[in-house]
């Protein structure tokens, strides 16, 4: 058995698949550049470390159930001038994750709330944190079913484990009494322990209608907002913007009301006042 064959057998036994796949190329490169033993060993081990990190990140991204892959670089901040980019830069440091504080993104549909929440979750995963994405409707449906089947505590652990829980589309549908109570329990259990990123199309003043009870809405907001950053996005929907670019919708400037017709002489008010009346 040749030395290379023995090396390959050892790599297989140790499960070092990335090195095994690149062994010939690494040896050929070393023959040309003649690196020191330390440099060569560093390059060989870095090959395996990078491959394992890539596999780890792919697995974490799959477990996070992100609806799509979006980055901050893909976000058109110029289209949403209401967003303070300094706030976003601060959030990208992930200090809020270390502090177990929350991020709330408010605004009408289509302004980029979900995009930013996914970008934050992906950045956290790249930094080694666990994250999980779910819509509000799916969350309360899943936990409501678990409650009725007597396994709520066990199922709740799924949503308590990750350092970041992204809850999307709060407010699109009202919650029943059970859903509101379970949501309160989840927020309370994560309070000051792990972060929530939440998106909503409703202002805080309208949350009483979401939960059907202003008292429980206040209790939930009290815990969510105690340590939090609120980003209020006021702007046009990205989807409508793209439809306008395609000519499927009128441009915003074309939607201005037509000017009033010029008044005729007959319609003009008389400049003569009645006798004794001040004009």
Protein Blocks (a to p, Z undefined) as FASTA:
>chain_A
ZZklmmmmmmmmnopaklmmmmmmmmmmmmmnopafklmmmmmmmmmmmmmmmmmmmmmm
mmnopabdcdfklpcfklmmmbcfklmmmmmnommmmnopacddeddehilpmmmmmmmm
mmmmmnopacddddfklmmmmmmmmmmnopmmmmmmmmmmpmbdcdehihjaccdfklmm
mmmmmmmmmgokbccddddfbdfklmmmmnopaklmmmmmmmmmmpccddddddddfklm
mmmmnopaccfklmpccddddddfklpccfbdcehiaZZ
